[in-house]
């Protein structure tokens, strides 16, 4: 029997499974594990600087959704033929794991790690915790079908830390890293310095205290408002705004601080806020960053009264030894007893807290290592303006942060589970000794790499290793250098850095993004990335961030087992436009599951027909042209790195256009019902059914890889991931054909609405004749087969039931 003679009885689905079952995803995962991984073609190299997630525990669905979208980007560019480097490794350095281990074992890091043996034991406990957490994270992304290259060497690996230390050695030799004793933000609980980017602010209730300062050698008092009366012992000056007429008479005078009776100068300064309190401001060491700036600017000598444990120093007098909060209560009592407190007002204000443990921060003087950044602001600003940032609205956040930086970056930390600072010190001459780069050093544990001090020739027993570690952002900020082999392969680095994408959340613009741009610029003089992709925050259904304290954490495993990984990925793509917060919405998971079922039903239907023939029918050409128009828009959406546009368009094309209109219009020809169609007309329908579904499956595969790969293998005997998108734009005549297809759909909608309004079945014939625009004359045969009605060209008569659609009475 020739193919041209095939009738509906001879055409049956070649696929046995009648329903898509998400459990098939697990079988596919096993198959993918056995097959060679597709990493793209031999084209241009694309590097995706995958954010190394912190191994602090299992992801919630918001975190998992972020990484799923990164996988979508990589899969699309592989379809284009690019060779994609998509590593996945875990951020294992820094404070969070130490806090977790301290809580789990009821210990304090600074106590247990006070000896080399204790430190090694503490580090071992951290590694064990991180291993368990990393395993949980990897399970999630593997089950979600992500195609990452899993590098089992995270930021605590010898290789990664070697790169970090090499950057430190380079920058130190160039004079960009220096040691100095300066006021720094300090966490008394974590007992470490924090950089500006690590400071969070919490709003809380407090008091504004109005205290009395006696003018020197006068029986007059000034009222000064403060939230930090416990710092009175460190007050060195009072300032007022030079525009404030109330205090012009104070110029050149001095006052006595309450209780302590220290002489303080009264100065004019424009930073004094005339609307705050009484307009008089006390300058102490240190209440905030403004105090630090004014002490430097005005040449005041600081007298720090808070220690590294958050307790008052002997210089605070009767407050000595008290925690800051208790000291505040105590000094208020004394002020009230002595009649030196005019009043106190309840206020709500923001206080700086540690990003990890949320302890209120203090400012203390501390000797730290600093990386110069202030002098690089102009260069970083130019880069921030030149690189592509999507969406554009997030560029301002980066530029605002660059403008706000007020000090060099303190990079040394008094902690343990992080990259060690590669320095030794000669105790005889005081010199800082720097080793050669290219090796991982542990100075707190290892013998010095010097037989004698290269400065004073003292023997090695005078040389001590540095015990501090580097800020975790000093590590994380070189992720792009690590994956592009900056340290060991300059040729590969030169190629890779030219076409790199940084995908990340908006919450770490001021830290990971800024520090990466700074470090790569300092080390290479180049921008770290060509493109930056910024996502919003994952929220619960009520629009709240997901936190254990709120009890609103949603486990991705729960949603995957209920709806499947493709449904999860569908929700991730369609939940919001790029850069905006995305909410959990279970209805979208259900829509995703239903969409997968629809695709499977279409796959079974199309499997009934051979993949052959030449597309000649005008209906086929029109709907293929419309599909191509959609495909071009979908590709542009992918190119913009926003998954919302592709999934929205693909859903519309596959369900609303292909399934609802083209499949119905072409069924009669495809099945050759009643033997009315010539072989070429039938085979034209076959070919078009395959081409539209095949192209749509390819473009959907980055977002929903399971259903698309299973369908593609079922139809064509090979994986969709090995396919490549064809290049080329629509032909000029296809534009009119696509417009025709849209008009045909409007005809269908008008007729279906007409039938529904009269209680008719959708395929029931209409009494009379359907008249349509003469431009659609070539489509009448397929329209008549679908609607079981007679069609003609509109000649000015009939009842209008839709745009260009009329019913002419019999």
C-alpha positions in Angstrom: 0.0 0.0 0.0 1.4 3.4 -1.0 1.6 6.2 1.5 -0.8 8.3 -0.5 -3.6 5.7 0.1 -3.3 5.9 3.9 -6.7 6.5 5.6 -7.7 7.1 9.2 -7.9 3.3 9.9 -4.3 2.9 9.0 -3.0 5.8 11.1 -2.6 5.1 14.8 -0.3 6.6 17.5 3.1 4.8 17.5 3.5 5.6 21.3 1.9 3.2 23.7 1.8 5.4 26.8 -1.5 7.2 26.9 -0.7 9.6 29.6 2.4 11.6 30.7 3.6 10.4 34.1 6.1 12.6 36.0 7.6 9.4 37.3 9.1 9.0 33.8 11.4 11.9 34.8 13.3 9.5 37.1 13.9 7.1 34.2 15.1 9.9 32.0 17.6 11.0 34.7 19.1 7.5 34.8 19.4 7.6 31.0 21.0 11.0 31.0 23.5 9.9 33.5 24.6 7.1 31.2 24.8 9.2 28.1 27.6 11.7 27.2 26.7 15.1 28.5 25.8 17.7 25.9 28.0 20.8 26.5 27.1 22.5 23.2 28.8 22.7 19.9 32.2 23.8 18.7 31.2 27.4 18.5 32.0 30.4 20.7 32.8 29.7 24.3 30.2 30.9 26.8 31.1 31.0 30.5 28.3 31.1 33.1 29.7 32.2 36.5 27.2 30.0 38.5 26.7 31.4 42.0 28.3 28.9 44.4 25.4 28.5 46.9 26.3 28.6 50.5 26.1 25.1 52.0 24.1 26.1 55.0 21.2 23.6 54.5 18.7 22.4 52.0 17.3 24.9 49.4 13.7 26.2 49.7 11.9 26.5 46.4 13.0 30.1 45.8 16.6 29.1 45.8 16.0 26.1 43.7 14.1 28.2 41.1 17.0 30.6 40.8 19.4 27.7 39.8 16.8 26.1 37.5 16.7 29.3 35.5 20.5 29.4 35.2 20.2 25.9 33.7 17.6 27.1 31.2 20.1 29.8 30.0 22.8 27.2 29.4 20.5 24.8 27.6 19.3 27.5 25.2 22.8 28.6 24.3 23.8 25.0 23.7 20.9 24.7 21.3 22.5 27.6 19.5 25.7 25.7 19.1 27.8 27.6 21.7 30.2 25.6 23.9 28.9 26.4 27.4 30.9 26.1 30.6 28.4 25.7 33.4 30.2 24.7 36.6 28.4 24.0 39.9 30.4 24.0 43.1 29.5 25.1 46.6 30.6 28.1 48.7 31.9 26.5 51.9 33.9 29.3 53.4 33.0 31.8 56.0 31.0 32.6 59.1 27.6 30.8 58.5 29.0 27.3 58.9 30.9 28.3 62.1 27.7 29.6 63.6 25.8 26.5 62.6 28.4 24.2 64.2 28.5 26.4 67.3 24.8 26.0 67.7 24.7 22.2 66.9 27.5 21.3 69.4 27.0 24.0 72.0 30.5 25.3 71.6 32.2 28.6 70.9 34.7 28.7 68.0 37.1 31.1 69.7 37.3 28.8 72.7 37.7 25.4 71.0 40.0 26.8 68.3 42.4 28.6 70.6 45.0 25.8 70.0 46.2 24.3 66.7 44.7 20.9 67.8 41.4 22.5 68.8 41.3 24.5 65.6 41.8 21.4 63.5 39.0 19.7 65.4 36.6 22.7 64.8 37.5 22.8 61.1 36.7 19.0 60.9 33.3 19.6 62.4 32.6 22.4 59.9 33.7 20.1 57.0 31.3 17.3 58.1 28.4 19.8 58.3 29.2 21.2 54.9 29.5 17.8 53.3 25.9 16.9 54.5 24.5 20.2 53.4 26.2 20.0 50.0 24.8 16.5 49.4 21.2 17.8 50.0 21.7 20.7 47.6 23.1 18.6 44.8 20.2 16.1 45.1 17.7 18.9 44.5 19.3 20.3 41.3 19.9 16.9 39.9 16.3 15.9 40.4 15.2 19.1 38.7 17.2 18.1 35.6 19.9 20.7 35.8 22.8 20.1 33.5 25.6 21.6 35.6 29.2 20.3 35.5 29.5 19.3 39.2 32.9 20.3 40.5 33.5 18.5 43.8 35.9 21.2 44.8 34.2 24.1 46.4 35.6 27.3 47.8 37.3 25.5 50.6 39.3 23.3 48.2 43.1 23.6 48.0 42.8 24.7 44.4 40.3 27.5 45.0 42.1 28.8 48.1 45.4 28.7 46.2 43.8 31.1 43.6 42.5 33.4 46.4 45.8 33.5 48.2 47.6 34.2 44.9 45.4 37.2 44.3 46.2 38.4 47.8 49.9 38.1 47.2 49.7 40.0 43.9 47.7 42.8 45.4 49.9 43.0 48.5 53.0 43.3 46.4 51.4 46.1 44.4 50.7 48.0 47.6 46.9 47.7 47.3 46.7 45.8 50.6 48.0 47.4 53.8 47.7 46.9 57.5 46.4 49.7 59.8 44.7 50.3 63.1 41.3 51.9 62.3 37.8 52.0 63.6 35.8 49.1 62.2 32.4 47.7 62.5 32.7 44.8 64.9 30.3 41.9 65.8 30.8 41.1 69.5 29.1 37.7 69.2 31.1 36.5 66.1 34.2 38.5 67.3 35.1 39.7 63.9 35.3 42.8 61.7 32.6 43.3 59.1 32.8 45.1 55.8 30.2 47.6 54.8 28.5 45.1 52.5 28.0 42.7 55.4 26.1 45.2 57.6 22.3 44.8 57.8 19.9 47.3 59.4 17.1 46.4 61.8 14.3 48.7 62.8 13.5 48.7 66.5 12.1 50.8 69.3 14.5 52.9 71.3 14.8 56.2 73.1 16.2 59.6 72.2 17.8 61.0 75.4 18.0 64.7 75.9 21.1 65.3 78.1 22.5 68.5 79.7 25.9 69.8 78.8 27.2 72.7 81.1 29.0 75.5 79.3 32.5 75.8 80.5 32.9 78.6 83.1 29.2 79.5 82.7 26.0 78.6 84.6 24.2 77.7 81.4 23.3 74.4 80.0 22.9 73.1 76.5 20.4 70.3 75.7 21.8 67.6 73.3 19.8 64.6 72.0 21.5 61.2 71.6 20.6 57.5 71.3 23.9 56.4 72.8 24.4 58.0 76.2 26.7 55.2 77.2 29.4 56.8 74.9 29.4 60.1 76.9 32.9 59.3 78.2 34.2 59.3 74.6 32.6 62.6 73.6 35.1 65.1 72.1 33.0 67.7 70.5 29.5 69.2 70.0 28.6 70.5 66.5 25.8 72.6 65.1 25.0 73.6 61.6 26.5 77.0 60.5 23.0 77.8 59.1 21.4 77.3 62.5 20.7 80.8 63.9 19.9 79.3 67.3 23.5 78.5 68.1 25.6 81.1 66.4 26.4 82.5 69.8 28.2 79.3 70.8 31.0 79.7 68.3 34.4 79.4 70.1 32.9 78.2 73.4 33.4 74.9 75.2 31.3 72.7 77.3 31.6 70.0 80.0 30.3 66.5 79.3 27.7 65.3 81.8 29.0 63.1 84.7 32.5 62.8 83.3 33.0 66.6 83.0 35.5 66.3 80.1 36.0 69.5 78.2 34.6 69.3 74.7 34.8 71.9 71.9 31.7 73.4 70.3 32.2 73.6 66.5 30.2 74.5 63.4 29.8 71.7 60.8 27.3 71.3 57.9 26.7 67.6 58.7 24.7 68.6 61.8 21.0 68.0 61.1 19.0 71.0 62.3 15.9 68.9 62.5 17.2 66.1 64.7 16.7 66.5 68.4 17.8 70.0 69.4 20.1 70.5 66.4 23.2 70.0 68.6 25.1 66.8 67.9 27.7 65.1 70.1 30.7 63.5 68.4 31.8 60.4 70.2 34.2 57.5 69.4 32.3 55.9 67.9 28.5 56.0 67.5 28.4 55.6 63.7 30.4 56.2 60.5 29.7 59.9 60.7 31.6 60.0 64.0 34.6 58.3 62.3 34.6 60.8 59.5 34.3 63.8 61.8 37.1 62.6 64.1 39.4 62.4 61.0 38.2 65.6 59.5 38.3 67.7 62.7 41.6 66.1 64.0 39.9 64.8 67.2 41.7 62.2 69.3 39.5 59.2 69.9 38.9 57.5 73.2 37.3 54.1 72.5 35.1 52.9 75.4 33.7 49.6 74.0 35.8 46.4 73.7 35.7 43.5 71.3 33.2 41.6 73.5 30.7 44.4 73.5 31.5 45.5 77.0 32.5 48.8 78.4 36.2 49.5 78.9 37.7 51.1 82.1 37.9 54.4 80.3 34.1 54.5 80.7 34.5 54.8 84.5 31.6 53.4 86.6 30.2 51.6 83.5 33.4 49.4 83.1 32.7 45.7 82.4 29.0 46.2 81.6 27.5 45.1 78.3 26.5 48.0 76.1 22.8 47.6 76.6 23.2 47.4 80.4 25.6 50.4 80.4 23.0 52.4 78.6 20.3 51.7 81.3 22.8 52.4 84.1 24.0 55.8 82.8 20.4 56.9 82.2 19.6 56.1 85.8 22.6 58.2 87.0 21.7 61.1 84.6 18.2 61.1 86.0 19.4 61.1 89.6 21.7 64.0 89.0 19.2 66.0 87.1 21.2 65.9 83.9 18.5 64.2 81.8 15.9 66.7 80.4 13.6 64.1 78.9 13.5 60.9 76.8 11.4 60.2 73.7 10.3 56.9 72.3 11.5 56.5 68.7 11.8 53.8 66.0 15.2 53.8 64.4 17.4 51.5 62.4 20.5 50.0 64.0 23.3 48.1 62.3 23.4 44.3 63.0 25.6 41.4 61.9 24.3 39.9 58.6 24.7 36.4 60.1 23.8 36.4 63.8 21.9 39.7 63.9 23.8 41.0 66.9 24.0 44.8 67.2 27.3 46.0 65.9 29.8 48.2 67.7 32.7 50.3 66.3 36.1 49.6 67.8 39.6 50.3 66.9 41.3 47.3 65.4 44.4 46.5 63.5 43.2 44.9 60.2 44.4 44.3 56.7 42.6 46.6 54.2 42.2 46.4 50.4 42.2 49.8 48.7 38.9 50.5 47.0 38.2 54.2 47.3 40.7 55.1 44.7 39.2 52.6 42.2 35.6 54.0 42.4 35.9 55.9 39.1 37.1 52.8 37.2 34.5 50.6 38.7 31.8 53.2 38.0 32.8 53.2 34.3 32.6 49.4 34.2 29.2 49.4 36.0 27.9 51.7 33.3 29.4 49.8 30.4 28.5 46.1 31.1 25.1 44.8 30.1 22.8 44.5 33.2 19.4 42.8 32.9 17.0 44.2 33.8 18.4 47.7 33.5 16.6 48.9 36.7 19.2 47.1 38.8 22.1 49.1 37.5 21.2 52.0 39.7 21.5 49.8 42.8 25.1 49.0 41.8 26.0 52.6 41.1 24.4 53.8 44.3 26.4 51.3 46.3 29.6 52.4 44.6 28.8 56.0 45.5 28.1 55.1 49.1 31.4 53.4 49.9 33.2 55.5 52.5 36.3 53.4 53.5 38.7 50.8 52.2 37.6 47.2 52.5 38.8 45.4 55.8 39.5 41.9 54.5 41.0 40.2 57.6 38.7 38.2 59.9 39.2 36.7 63.4 37.6 33.5 62.4 38.6 30.0 61.3 36.8 28.2 58.4 38.0 30.4 55.5 41.1 30.9 53.4 44.1 31.7 55.5 45.9 35.0 55.0 49.2 33.9 53.5 51.5 36.0 55.7 54.3 35.4 58.3 55.7 38.0 60.7 59.2 38.3 62.0 58.9 39.0 65.8 62.5 40.4 65.9 62.3 43.1 63.2 58.5 43.3 62.9 58.5 42.7 59.1 55.6 41.2 57.3 56.8 38.3 55.1 55.1 37.3 51.9 55.6 33.8 50.3 55.5 33.1 46.5 52.2 32.6 44.9 51.0 29.3 43.3 50.7 27.3 46.5 48.1 26.9 49.3 49.4 28.1 52.6 48.2 27.5 56.2 50.5 29.8 58.2 48.8 29.1 61.5 49.8 25.4 61.2 52.8 25.2 58.8 56.4 26.0 59.2 57.4 29.2 57.5 58.6 29.0 53.9 61.8 30.9 54.9 64.9 29.5 56.6 65.6 33.0 58.0 63.9 36.4 57.9 64.8 37.9 54.6 64.8 41.4 56.2 66.9 41.0 59.4 68.3 37.5 58.9 66.8 36.3 62.1 66.4 32.4 62.3 63.0 30.8 61.5 62.1 30.4 65.2 61.5 34.2 65.2 58.9 33.9 62.4 55.3 33.4 63.3 52.4 32.5 61.0 49.3 34.7 60.6 46.3 33.2 62.4 43.6 35.3 60.8 41.6 34.4 57.7 40.2 36.4 54.7 36.7 37.8 54.4 34.6 35.2 52.6 33.7 37.8 49.9 37.4 38.1 49.2 37.1 34.4 48.2 33.7 34.5 46.4 34.7 37.6 44.4 37.2 35.6 42.4 34.8 32.9 41.2 35.0 34.0 37.6 38.9 33.9 37.8 38.7 30.4 39.2 36.4 28.9 36.5 38.3 30.7 33.7 41.7 29.4 34.8 43.2 32.8 35.4 46.0 31.5 37.5 47.2 28.6 35.3 46.0 29.1 31.7 46.2 32.7 30.5 45.2 31.7 26.9 41.9 30.1 28.0 41.3 33.0 30.4 41.6 35.5 27.6 39.0 33.7 25.5 36.6 32.9 28.4 36.4 36.3 30.0 35.2 37.9 26.8 31.9 36.1 26.8 30.8 35.6 30.4 27.5 35.8 32.2 27.0 36.5 35.9 23.6 35.3 37.1 22.8 36.3 40.7 20.2 37.7 43.1 19.5 41.4 43.7 20.3 40.9 47.4 24.0 40.5 46.7 24.5 43.3 44.2 26.5 45.3 46.8 28.6 42.3 47.8 29.2 39.6 45.3 28.7 41.7 42.2 30.5 44.8 43.4 33.5 42.9 44.9 33.8 40.8 41.8 34.0 43.9 39.5 36.5 45.5 41.9 38.8 42.5 42.2 38.9 41.5 38.6 39.5 45.1 37.6 42.4 45.4 40.1 43.9 42.1 38.9 43.3 42.3 35.1 42.2 45.8 34.2 39.1 44.2 32.5 35.4 43.9 33.3 34.6 40.7 35.1 31.6 40.0 32.9 30.0 40.8 29.6 26.5 40.4 30.9 24.9 40.4 34.4 21.5 38.8 35.0 19.7 39.8 38.2 16.8 37.9 39.7 14.4 39.1 42.4 13.6 37.3 45.7 11.6 34.1 46.1 8.6 34.8 48.2 5.7 32.7 49.7 2.1 33.0 48.4 1.6 36.0 50.7 4.6 37.9 49.3 6.8 37.3 52.4 10.4 36.2 52.2 10.8 32.5 53.2 12.3 32.1 56.7 12.3 29.4 59.3 11.1 32.0 61.8 7.9 32.6 59.7 7.3 28.8 59.2 6.8 29.4 55.5 9.7 27.4 54.0 8.5 25.3 51.1 10.5 22.2 50.3 11.1 21.7 46.6 10.9 17.9 47.0 7.3 18.2 48.1 6.4 20.1 44.9 8.5 17.8 42.7 6.9 14.6 44.0 3.4 16.1 43.7 3.7 17.7 40.2 7.1 16.7 38.7 10.3 18.6 37.9 9.0 20.0 34.6 6.1 21.6 36.5 8.5 23.1 39.0 10.6 24.5 36.1 7.5 25.8 34.4 6.5 27.7 37.6 10.1 29.1 37.9 10.0 30.5 34.4 6.5 31.9 34.4 6.2 33.2 37.9 7.6 36.7 37.1 9.6 38.8 34.7 13.3 38.9 35.2 14.5 41.1 38.1 11.2 41.1 40.0 10.3 39.0 43.1 8.6 35.7 42.3 5.9 34.2 44.5 5.0 30.6 45.2 1.8 29.8 43.4 0.6 26.2 43.4 -1.9 26.9 40.6 1.1 27.5 38.3 2.5 24.1 39.2 -0.9 22.6 38.2 -0.8 24.6 34.9 2.7 23.3 34.3 1.6 19.7 34.8 -1.4 20.2 32.5 0.9 21.7 29.9 3.1 18.7 30.0 0.1 16.4 29.6 -1.0 18.5 26.6 2.4 18.2 25.0 2.3 14.4 25.5 -1.1 14.2 23.9 0.1 16.2 20.9 3.2 14.0 20.7 1.0 10.8 20.6 -1.2 12.4 17.9 1.7 13.5 15.7 3.3 10.0 16.1 0.4 8.7 14.0 1.9 10.3 10.9 5.2 9.7 9.1 7.8 12.5 9.2 7.8 13.1 5.4 6.3 15.2 2.6 6.6 18.7 1.3 4.7 21.6 2.8 2.5 23.0 0.0 -1.0 23.6 1.5 -1.7 27.2 2.1 -3.1 26.5 5.6 0.1 24.6 6.5 2.3 27.4 5.1 0.3 30.0 7.1 0.5 28.2 10.4 4.2 27.3 9.9 4.9 31.0 9.2 3.0 32.0 12.3 5.1 29.5 14.3 8.3 30.9 12.9 7.2 34.3 14.0 6.7 33.0 17.5 10.0 31.1 17.4 11.9 34.3 16.6 10.2 36.1 19.5 11.0 33.2 21.8 14.6 33.2 20.8 14.8 37.0 21.5 13.3 36.3 24.9 16.0 33.7 25.6 18.7 36.1 24.4 17.5 38.7 26.9 18.0 36.1 29.6 14.4 36.5 30.7 12.6 33.1 30.9 9.1 34.7 31.3 8.9 35.7 27.6 9.8 32.3 26.1 7.5 30.2 28.4 4.6 32.6 27.9 5.0 32.5 24.1 5.6 28.8 24.0 2.5 28.1 26.0 0.4 30.3 23.7 1.9 28.7 20.5 1.6 25.1 21.6 -1.7 25.2 23.4 -3.7 28.1 22.0 -2.4 28.0 18.4 -1.1 24.6 17.5 -3.4 22.4 19.5 -6.5 24.5 19.4 -6.4 25.7 15.8 -3.9 24.1 13.5 -4.3 20.5 14.7 -8.1 20.8 14.3 -7.8 22.4 10.9 -5.4 19.8 9.6 -6.9 16.6 11.0 -9.2 15.9 8.0 -6.2 16.1 5.6 -3.8 14.3 7.8 -6.2 11.3 8.3 -7.5 11.7 4.7 -11.1 11.4 5.9 -13.5 10.2 3.2 -10.6 9.9 0.8 -11.0 13.5 -0.4 -7.4 14.6 -0.3 -4.6 14.0 -2.8 -1.4 12.4 -1.4 0.6 15.7 -1.4 -2.1 17.5 0.5 -2.1 14.7 3.2 1.7 14.6 3.4 1.8 18.4 3.6 -0.2 18.2 6.8 2.0 15.4 8.2 5.1 17.4 7.6 3.7 20.6 9.1 2.5 18.8 12.2 6.0 17.5 12.7 7.8 20.7 11.9 5.7 22.9 14.2 5.8 20.4 17.1 9.5 19.6 16.5 10.6 23.2 16.5 8.5 24.0 19.5 9.8 21.0 21.5 13.4 22.2 20.7 12.7 25.7 22.0 10.8 24.4 25.1 13.5 22.0 26.0 15.6 24.5 28.0 12.6 25.1 30.3 10.9 21.7 30.4 13.7 19.2 29.4 11.9 16.0 30.6 8.7 16.1 28.6 10.4 17.5 25.5 13.3 15.0 25.5 10.9 12.1 26.0 8.7 13.3 23.3 11.5 14.0 20.9 13.0 10.5 21.5 9.6 8.9 21.0 9.1 10.8 17.7 12.6 11.0 16.2 14.7 8.4 18.0 17.2 10.8 19.4 17.7 13.4 22.2 16.5 16.9 21.7 19.6 18.1 23.5 21.8 17.1 20.5 19.8 19.3 18.1 20.8 22.8 17.0 18.6 25.7 16.3 18.6 26.7 12.6 19.8 30.2 11.8 17.8 32.5 9.5 14.9 34.9 9.6 11.4 34.7 8.2 11.0 35.3 4.4 9.1 38.5 3.5 6.1 36.6 2.1 5.8 34.6 5.4 4.7 37.8 7.2 1.4 37.9 5.2 0.9 34.1 5.7 1.3 34.6 9.5 -1.3 37.4 9.4 -3.6 35.0 7.5 -3.2 32.4 10.2 -4.2 34.9 12.8 -7.3 35.8 10.7 -8.2 32.1 10.4 -8.1 31.8 14.2 -10.4 34.8 14.5 -12.8 33.0 12.1 -12.7 29.9 14.3 -13.2 31.8 17.5 -16.2 33.7 16.1 -17.8 30.5 14.9 -17.2 28.6 18.1 -18.6 31.5 20.1 -21.6 31.6 17.7 -22.3 27.9 18.2 -21.8 28.0 21.9 -24.3 30.9 22.2 -26.9 28.7 20.5 -26.2 25.5 22.4 -24.6 23.8 19.4 -21.7 21.4 19.5 -18.5 22.9 18.2 -18.3 20.6 15.2 -22.0 20.8 14.4 -22.8 22.4 11.0 -24.3 25.8 10.7 -27.5 26.5 8.7 -26.7 28.8 5.9 -23.3 29.8 4.6 -20.3 31.3 6.4 -18.9 34.3 4.5 -15.3 35.4 5.1 -12.9 37.9 3.7 -11.8 37.1 0.1 -8.1 37.2 1.3 -8.8 33.9 3.0 -10.3 32.1 0.0 -7.4 29.7 -0.2 -8.2 28.4 3.3 -11.9 27.6 2.7 -11.5 23.8 2.2 -9.8 23.3 5.6 -12.3 25.6 7.3 -15.2 23.7 5.8 -13.8 20.3 7.0 -13.4 21.6 10.5 -16.7 23.3 10.9 -18.8 21.0 8.8 -20.3 24.0 7.1 -20.3 25.8 3.7 -18.0 28.8 3.3 -17.9 31.5 0.7 -16.3 34.8 0.0 -18.1 37.8 1.7 -20.0 39.9 -0.8 -21.7 42.4 1.4 -24.6 40.3 2.8 -25.1 38.4 6.0 -25.2 38.6 9.8 -21.9 39.8 11.3 -20.8 37.4 14.1 -17.2 38.5 14.3 -14.4 40.6 12.7 -14.8 39.7 8.9 -17.1 36.7 9.6 -20.8 36.6 8.5 -23.6 34.1 8.4 -25.6 34.3 5.1 -29.0 32.7 5.4 -29.8 29.7 3.2 
